[in-house]
Amino acid sequence: MKTPLILIFSLLFLQGCTTQQSENEISTGEPVTGLFQYMADAPLITLCSTGKRYPVAMEGAYIELERAYLKSGVEPGRKAWVQVEGELVQRPAMEGEVKRAFFIVDQFDNIDPGRQCASKEAVSLEGQEWQLVEMPGTDLNIPKDKPPTLYFDHKEKRITGFAGCNRFFGNYQREGEHLEIGPLGSTRMSCGGIDQFEHAFLENLQQASKWTIQNDSLILSRENQSLLIFKIIKH
């Protein structure tokens, strides 16, 4: 009798490990991209980061995602690229069945039926440290020894960074590609020739109203005019 009991406990342990691994594939509250499809009341999403497909629970902000899908013009059943925020939760697929992972949509951000998952989909605005590489429209030189950096904290909705001389901090709001930054505060050290650059950098940062990522570069812009361009800092 001991062998069957050991086998049962081992299977339960392995099932628990599988559940934990599945739930850890994405971070709660972080932007997620995937290919969403809807047909016969069976919504599915294939995550761009892993290529795995999950059923989508019809709760939370799901109705916003479904409405956007139906209005996008995509043929029912076809896949459409979406950006959402959500989490994986283990639930019984049907009464009496073993649990399986369902994707819960917490917030709908964007949909683009003409787009596909790319190898760089995991790169997002938040959770990355960015370093300034270009400030279009100005002849001011970026400090080479201490270039400006910034970091978006999704959980706290806070932006922090270094402006070339002083540290800065403030709040931000993001909805899809729309972005609002500020007001910003900063430390008050004077650094001579860098002061003018720093003032222009912080002004541009607060004027930005849109963000996009192209080839791992973050572009902050306003009315189709690029204001600041950053690259990811790889530690």
Buried (B, 14 or more C-beta within 10 A) or exposed (E): EEEEEEEEEEEEEEEEEEBEEBBEBBBEBBBBBBBBBBEEEEBBBBBBEEEBEBBBBBEBBBEBBBEBBEEBEBEEEBBBBBBBBBBBBBEEEEEEEEBBBBBBBBBBBBBEBEBEBEEEBBBBBBBBBBBBBBBEEBEBEBBEEEBBBBBBEBEEEEBBBBBBBBEBEBEBEBEEBEBEBBEBEBEEEEBEEBBEBBEBBBEBBBBBBBBEBEEEBBBBBEEEEBBBBBBBEEE
